[in-house]
Amino acid sequence: MKYSIFFLAFVIVLGACSKDPLNQEPISQISETQFYNSTEELEWATIAIYDGLQDVPLREFAITEMRSDNARSNSGEGDWGQFDSWTVRPTNQQVGTYWTVNYNVIFRANRVLENLDAVDVPSLKLQFEGEAKFCRALSHFNLVRAYGDIPILDREIERDESEFFERDPVAEVMAFITQDLEEAAMLLPAKGALVFGRATSEAANALLAKVYLNTGNYSGAESILASLIANPNYALEENYRDVFYSEGNDEIIFAIPYINDDGNESQDFSFEMTAGGVRSGLNYLTDDFIANLIPNDAERLPVLQNSDNLEENGKFMTTSSDVRLCGNDWIVLRLADVYLLHIEAIMAGQLATQNLDAIASFNAIRGRVGLDSVAMDGTGEITLDMLLNERRYELAFENHRLYDLIRTGQAQTVLTNFGNNEGYLFSSTDLLLPIPQGEINVSGGLLSQNPGY
């Protein structure tokens, strides 16, 4: 009876209202038409792009390092075991998540680019445009290397724009990325003008050089990389460990920052790589990686391996009080990578070089960790195998190895041999991930699947 009387009174009150109480403006949210209307709001929207980027590295190691000869899961089970054995399925959760988080970054970047007219400070308008184009290019680059042909999203789209579900050829995607980065490099300020973690002209150029190498523009890449090496704002850290544990140092060109013990700004890839244990340990060192470690590499060895468990990664040991709320930054681009890419650009697809500039770059990386240098008297030579080996250990577990092998044409040979030793069958179709089945379903079949899946 109490509830009946209450309900009747409630109905009477509603009936006395002249405005429909179920059709009111939300008071806790801002609609799209109310936002993106000022310089301040566009800056918030630009920062939101970086917030989206924080999701990208969380399990990126699974689709890169764990599909190479560098890393494995600790259990070999479930979705993670599929990466170990190259039996990845279109329903693999990490395959779908990686697609989603990168397209989320692209969506956020396009949102900024389509609302730039609200910015009334010319210098900031150019900066926000450069940041959005850099991040949009980075995520398209992540996607095209992982999945091959992908849809290019150059603007915000509606659900009924089905043409954007169709895949664009790799060459067109790379051309789109190149244009974004070339423009970003001109629009963005140099290092020092922005807080650490935001894109700079040097970051755009470093990524552009990597794109050039992927498309065979060796001279363009060499010019950019030589300029970055000569840039006085950057320098190799004297101590290899400091690259990872003295964050924001002068070797870092672009990184995605995180904060210890922060529910919104932390990450858990450090936990998985370094302390995951039997049930959830990921990105652990393969026997092949351990067997080929350079014995006298005294500086890198303690960083590559966790001293408490030599099968665990040692690059991302956390100092957080909550092991799943880690603050280790994720390094996307650093100067050591630039030095080694510089050698690759000079090689220009050849198997060896005696070029003195290339040897100088090689010796800079070796010298930093106290390893023997290559002679610069005309007798010294760097081979592709030497370069790939140096990249493997200098940049281990930074998600470069698989793409290094693919870019230099060595993936089929190296991974076939590795697979044979591990008891797994490697196929050329394993160089690309499957298109997530969920995305194919949403597209109504417009998204085609990669061969072999």
N, C-alpha and C positions, 0 to 999 in steps of 0.2 A: 504494500500500500504506500509506504514511504517513497519508493522509487517511482510509482505511478504518478503521485502528486508532484514529485520533482520534475518528471518528464513533461507533465502538463504545463507547469510553470515555465519550463525552458522553452516550450513551443510558443507560449503566449508572448514571452520576451522576444523571441525571434520574429514572431508575427508583427510585433510593434515596431520593429526596426525598418527603416525605409531603405537600407542598403543590405544587399545579400551578404551575410556574415561569412559565407563560404567562398566568397570571391573577393579577397582583399589582397592588397600589395604586401609582399613579404617584408617584414621589418628587420629581419636578420640577414638579408642577402641584398646584393647590389645587382641589378639586371645589366645585361650587356649595353643597353642604351644609356644607362646611367654611368657606366665605366668607360675607360679609354677616351676620356674627354679632356685630359690635361697632361702636362709634362710629367707631373708627379705620378700620375696613374700609369703612364706609359713606362716610366722607370720601374714601377712595381711589376708591370707585366713582363718587362725584360728580365728582371731578377727571377721571375717565375720560370723562365726558360731554363736557367741554371738549376733551379729546384727540380725540374724534370730531368735534367742531365744526371742528377745524383742517383737516379734509379738505373742508369745504363750499366755501370760497372758491377752491379751487385752479383750477377751470375754470368757476366760476359766471359769470365775465365773458362766456363764450361764449354762454350761454343768455340773457343779459340785454343787455349793451352791444352785442354783435355782432349781435343781432337788432333793434337800434334804428338810428337815423341817426348814432350817435356813433362806432362802431368797426367794424373789419373785420379780416380776416386779411391777412397780407402776401402770401400765395401764392394765395388763393382756391381751394385744392385740398382734396380729401378731405372728411373730416367737418367741418373748419373752414369750408370753402367753402360747405357747406350752410347755415350760420348766416348768412353774408353774403347769400345769395340767397333765403332763406326756402324752401329745398328740403330741410328737415330730415327725415330718415327715422327710422322707429321703431327701426332697427338702429344708429343713431348712438351711438357709444361714450360720448360725453359726456352724452347724454340718459339713458342707462342708469346711468352712474356717479352723476349728480346725484341720481337717485331713490334709489340704494343708500346713499349717504353720509348723506342726510338721514334715511332710515328707520333707519340705524344709530344716529344720535343719539337718535332716539325710543326705540329698543330700550334703549339705555343709561339713558335717563331713566326709563323704566318699571321697569327693574331696581332703580333706587334707590327709586322710590316704593313698590314692593311689599315693600321690606325695611326701611322706616323704623322699625319696632318694635325693631330692634336698637340704635337710638341711645338712649343713656341720659342725654343732656344735652338738656333741653327746647329751649333756644335753638338748638342745632345741628340738632335734628330739624326745627324750623320752617325754618331756613335751607336745609338740604339739600332739603326739599320745595319751597321756593320756587325754588331753582336748577334743580331737575329740571323743574319746570313751566314755567319761563321757556324753557329749552332745548327742551323738547318743543313748546312753542307756536311758537318761532322756526322749527323745522324743518317743522312742519305749515304754517306761513305761507309758507315758501319753496316747499313742494310745491304748495300750492293755487294760488298765483299762477302757477306754471310749468305745471302740468298740468290745472288745473280740478278737477273732481270727483276725489277721492282717497280711499283707505281711511283712516279714522280709527283709530289704534291707541292706545287708552286704557289698555292693560295688555299684559303679555307674552302672546304667543299661541303655540300649538303648531302644528305643520305641518298637522294634520288639521282645524283650525278654519277651514274654507273660507269661512265668512261674512265673514271679515276681508279676503278678497281682493276683495270687491265694493266699488265706488266709492260714497262718500257725497257728497251734493250740496254744492256750494260753501257754501251758506247754513249747513248743519249743521257743516261744517268750521270756518267762521268763528265760529260760536257756541261751539264747543269751544275754539278758540284764545282767544277772549275770556274765557271762564271761567278758563282756565289763567292768563292774564296778570293778570286781576283778583285772583285768589288769590295769585299770585306777588308782586304789588305790595304786598300786605298782609303777606306772610310774610318778605320779604327785608329786610335792613338797608339803610341809606342808604350813599351813597358814603363811603369812609373806613374802614368797618368790615371790609372784605375787601380782599385784595390785588387789584391791577389785573388785569383779565381775567376776574373772576368777576362774576356778575350781581348787580345791586343793585335796590332798589325803583325808582330813577329809570329804570334800563334797562327794567324791566318796564312802567313807565308810558309811556315813550317809544314802545315797540313797540305797546303797547295803543292809543295815540293814532293810530298809523298804521293799525292794524286798524279802529278806529272810522271813519276816513276812508274806508277801503275798503268799509265797510258803510253809509255815509251818516249816521253818528252825529256830525254836525258839532259840536253843542254839547258833547257829551262830550269830543271831541278838543280843542276850543278850551280847555276848562277845564284839562285836563291840560297842554297845551302852554304855556299862559300861566303855569302854576305852575312848569314846568321853566325857563322863561325867567327867572323871578324867583328861582330857586334860587341862593343865594350860593356853592354848591359848584361851579358851572359858569360859564364865561365864554368868549367868543370869543377865540381867540388873536389877538394884535395883528398878527402876521405870518402871512399865509396859508400860506407854506411850512412854518412850524413845526407846523401841524396834522398834517403827515405825517412830518416829520423830527425832531420833538421828541416822541417817543412817550410816551403816558401823560399828555398835557397836559390842562388843565382843560376843553377843549372836547369831549373824548371821553366819551361816555356808556356805550358798550359797544364793545369791540374784541376781536378774536381775536389774541392775541400769538404771535409767532414769534421765533426766536433765530438769529442769523447762524451759519453754518458748523456746524450741529448736525444730524446725520443723522436725528434723531427730531423735532426741534422747528423745522425750517426749512421754507420753501416755495419753489416755483419759479415762481409766477405773476409775480413781479417780473421774472425773466429773460424770460419770454414777452412781457411787455408792453413791455419797455424795451430788450432786446438780443437778441431771438430771431433776428434776421437773416432772410434770404430764405426759408429752408426751414421755420422754425418760429415766426416772429414773429406774435404774436397781439395782439388788442385795440389795433390801430393806429388812428390818427385817420382818419376819412373825410374826403374832400374837402369835403363839406358842413359838417362840424364846423369844419374849418379856415377855410372861407370866411366862416363866421358868428361867428368869434371877435371879441370886442369889441376894437378896435384900441388903445384907451387903457387896457385892463385890464392895467396894467404888473405888478401883483403876481401875478395868476393865470397869465398867459401862460407865464412861465418854468417854472411847475410843471406846467402841462398838457402842455407839449411838451418833449421831450428836446432840449437845445440842440445836441447832436451830430447829431441826425436829427429834423427837425421833424414827421415822420410818426409818430414813436414817442411813446408815452406818457412823461410825465415825473414822474408822481406817485409812482412806486414804484422809483426808482433805488436799487440795492443798494450797500451798502458791504462786502458779504461777500467773502472771498477766493475762494470757489467760487461762480460766478455762478448755480449751480442750487441753492445752499443759502442762501437769502435770509432775512433776519430782519425785513423790513418787516411791521408789524402790519396786520391787515385791520380797517378801521373799519366797524362795523355801524351804529352810531347816534352822531351827534354834534350839537352844539348848533346849528350852522348849518342843518342839516336841520330841526331843531325850529322855528327861526324861520320858515323858509319854509313848513313845514306849518301853522304858526299862521295865516299869511295864507290858505292854502287853506281852513282850517276856518272862518275868518271869512267868506270868500266863499260858503261853503255851496252850492256848485254853480253860483253865478252867474258871469258872464263878467267882472265888474269890481267894484271896491269903492273907496269913499272913506273907509272906516273908518280913524280915526287910529291905532288900535292895530296894524292891519295895515300901515299905511304906516311906522310906527315899526320894525316888524320887518324890513320890506323895506330901509329905510334903514340898519339896523344891518349887514346883509350887504353892501350896496353901499359903505357908509362904511368898512368894514374894508379894502377893496381900493382906496379912493380914487376911487370912481365917483360920478357925480352922484346926488343924492338926489331923492326925490319931495316936492313941496311939502306942508306940513302946515297950510296956511292955509285949507283948505276947497276949494281948486281942484285939488289933486292927486288922482291916480287910479292904481290898479294894475289892469291888465287880466290876464286869464288868460294871454295870450301873454307878457306881461312876466314873470309869475311862472314860467312854464315855461322861458323862456329863462334866467332867473336860476338856476333849479335845474339846468338843463342844464350851465352852466359852473361854478357853484360846486361841484356834486357830480359832475362828470364822472368817468367810469370808476370810480365807487363803486357801480355796479349799480342805479341808481335810474331812469334815463331811460325805459326801456321801460315800467316799471310806473307811472311818473308819467303817461305818455301814456294808458295804459289806464285808470287810475283817474279821470282827468279827462275821458275820452271823446274824446280827440284823436288816438288812435293810428291809426285808419283813415285820416283825412285826411293827417296828417303822414307816415306811412309809405308811403301810396300815392304821394304826391308825390315822396318820396325814392326810392322804387323806380323810378318812371318815369324819373327823372333818371339812375339808375344802370343802367337797362336790365333791372330785375328786376320780376316781377309779385308784388305783395303782395295777399293775401287775408285776410279777417277770420278765417279758420280758422288763420292763422299766428300769431295772438295767443296760442295755447296750443301747447305742445310735444306731440309724440306720446307716448302711453304706451309705455314701452320694450317692444319685442317680446319680449325675454327674460322680462319680468315677466308678460306675457300668457300666454306658454308655460307658465311655472311655475304659474300660476293655473288651468291647464286651460281657459282661455277665459273664466273668470269676470270677469276684468278686461276691460272693453270699451275699444275704441280711440276716440280723439277724432275728430270729423268732419274730413275732408280728408286723412286719412292711410291 
